[in-house]
């Protein structure tokens, strides 16, 4: 069973920065794509950023140019660097991993970390 653990959330003022971290039991973060999602109150969970095992990245339009997803294989950690934060970035941020193996999908979520951006 894979356990994903996020950290790094908090309260920051508009224009500030935070770096979220996602770690996992085992070396699995180095093998499969990892996503960051977020869910604001009353809204659906949305995909923020993805990084593949080869290091390719994709971002939601709303965070392009402000957020950077990266991985440190030696530390088995995926990061989300968030700059120029805005109040609309306020949400619970989740680390997510899924993969297909042995004819079935496995899907894992962390417990989430709260990011609050004050105006």
ABEGO torsion letter per residue (X at the ends): XBBBBBBGBEBBBBGBBBBBBBBBBEAAAAABBBBBBBBBBGBBBBBABBBBAAGBBBBBAAABGABBBBBBAAAGBBBBBBBGBBAAABBBBBBBBBBBBGGBBBBBBBAEBBBBBBX
